Amino acid sequence: MTRTEIEEKVKAFLIDDLEIEEENIFPEAKLKEDMGIDSLDYVDIVVIVEKNFGFKIKPEEMTKVKTLSQFYDYIESKVG
């Protein structure tokens, strides 16, 4: 899976499932501060990532992920 495919899938579920406005979705966006992702959203993200990308997110690994770009990097490292 390419980086572009990862970004497209992530963008789709952020808009469709988490109802985040498209203008708030950019690589440097901070997940909590800019996109408003809270602890309940993280639960949804875990389920969505497992369904779309085929791996389970480890909570201790997600503590290092602060921006959308870092989230793309994290997924890419798992599926690459």
N, C-alpha and C positions, 0 to 999 in steps of 0.2 A: 504494500500500500504506500502510495506516495504522500509526501507532506501536504500537497494540494488536496488530495482526497481526504486526508485526516481533517484538515481545516474546514473543508466543505461539510463533512459529516458533523463536526462539532458545532459549526455555525447553525446548521439546520436544527439540531436538538436544542441549542440555546434559545433560538427563536420560537420553535414549535412547542417544546416541552416546558421550558422554564420562562417563556414569555418575556425574554429580554429584548429590548429594542435594538434593531439592527445597527443604529448609529453608535451604540455602546459596545459593539463587538469589533475590537481592533487589537492587534498583537500586544500592545503595551498596556492594555486595559487591566486594571487590578480586579481580581475576581470579586472580592468583597466590596471594596470602596467604589469602583467604577460600575460594576455590573450588578451589584446588590445581591450576590449569591450568599445565602445564609446556610446554617447547618442543615436545615431540612432539604435545601436544594442539593447539598453535597450527597445526601442519601439518594436522591433521584439520579444524580450524576453517576454514582457507583453502579446503579442498575443499568442505566443507559449505556455506559462505557462497556460493561460486560456484554450486553446484548449486541452492540454495534462493532466492538473491536475484539471480543473474545478473551478478555483477561479481567481478573479482579484487581481493583485498586486496593493497595494497602494503605490504610489511614496514615501510618507513620511516614510514608513516602509523600503523601499529599500535603503534609505540613510545610514542605519546602516549596510548593507550587503557589506562587503569589500572583502571577500574571497569566494572561491567556497564552502568550508565547511559551511560557514555561510549561503550561498544560499541554500544548501541542508537542513540545519536546518530550515530555513524560510519555505521552501516548506513542510517539514515534519510537522511543527507546524500547517500548514493550512489544510493538508489532513489527518493528524493523527487522 
